[in-house]
Amino acid sequence: MLASEAEAKAYVASLCEDTALERLELLAHLLKEENERQNLVSRGSLAEVWLRHIADSAQLLSFVPRGTHWVDLGSGAGFPGLVLAIMRPDDKFSLVESRTKRVEWLERATEQLTLANCKVFGQRLEMVETFAAGAITARAFAPLPRLVELAKRFSTKDTVWVLPKGRSAIEEVNGLPRKLRSVFHVEQSRTSSEAGILVGTGL
Ligand SMILES: C[S@@+](CC[C@H](N)C(=O)[O-])C[C@H]1O[C@@H](n2cnc3c(N)ncnc32)[C@H](O)[C@@H]1O
């Protein structure tokens, strides 16, 4: 379990190139600035930005092969989407966010971070034209049944779902209709002993 900012940063560094690490440092800086203007993440979490946000996002990479087109639902502050896009420059990322100020933040951040592999969809997910996603991710977006209902049209039989879910991971799976329950299993989060990541393929 990652227990400090230093450990979290070392873990992230072990997963990416130096140029990506520099970009992640820039992201942390931009996030702190933007958080003065709008409430993107809780103020308290900024003191642990590597653990609570960057490593928490980066750990999802291990479940998804390279060369994937990801969709991040309700990207908000940019987690996990911006972190993953920085660390996987050859993957493609569709970030979906409906709130105007957050959309503006995501657009500015992708420009300042020179992320050519990111497209921001500034609209409700319900309005986004269907495409086949290779991976579907979302952090703090919606309870699992609603998330599945909204996102299943982007899934093929090969789509990997990677959903950081906090403490509620097991209960949320148990709340799904029986035939969907077996799709997901729970992986232990590296950033909190109490948190789980739901991982599943196809729906
Ligand atoms: C609690 S925030 C989480 C943001 C980010 N994923 C994170 O973990 O920091 C949820 C985000 O989902 C967005 N959202 C909620 N419902 C949405 C929808 N139907 N379509 C697009 N975005 C939505 C909200 O505007 C908000 O920014």
The ligand as a Gaussian input file, in Angstrom:
#p B3LYP/6-31G(d) Opt

LIG

0 1
 C      -17.776000      13.938000      -8.313000
 S      -17.190000      14.528000      -9.846000
 C      -15.789000      13.491000     -10.136000
 C      -14.805000      14.113000     -11.094000
 C      -13.549000      13.302000     -11.380000
 N      -13.859000      12.057000     -12.049000
 C      -12.749000      13.062000     -10.127000
 O      -12.756000      11.934000      -9.608000
 O      -12.107000      13.998000      -9.632000
 C      -18.383000      13.892000     -11.036000
 C      -18.341000      14.637000     -12.336000
 O      -19.235000      14.004000     -13.266000
 C      -19.900000      15.016000     -14.003000
 N      -21.159000      14.432000     -14.507000
 C      -22.199000      13.966000     -13.757000
 N      -23.168000      13.461000     -14.556000
 C      -22.740000      13.624000     -15.839000
 C      -23.282000      13.287000     -17.121000
 N      -24.469000      12.694000     -17.232000
 N      -22.563000      13.563000     -18.234000
 C      -21.339000      14.153000     -18.116000
 N      -20.764000      14.496000     -16.933000
 C      -21.451000      14.236000     -15.811000
 C      -20.089000      16.150000     -13.012000
 O      -20.278000      17.400000     -13.643000
 C      -18.790000      16.092000     -12.215000
 O      -17.794000      16.927000     -12.745000

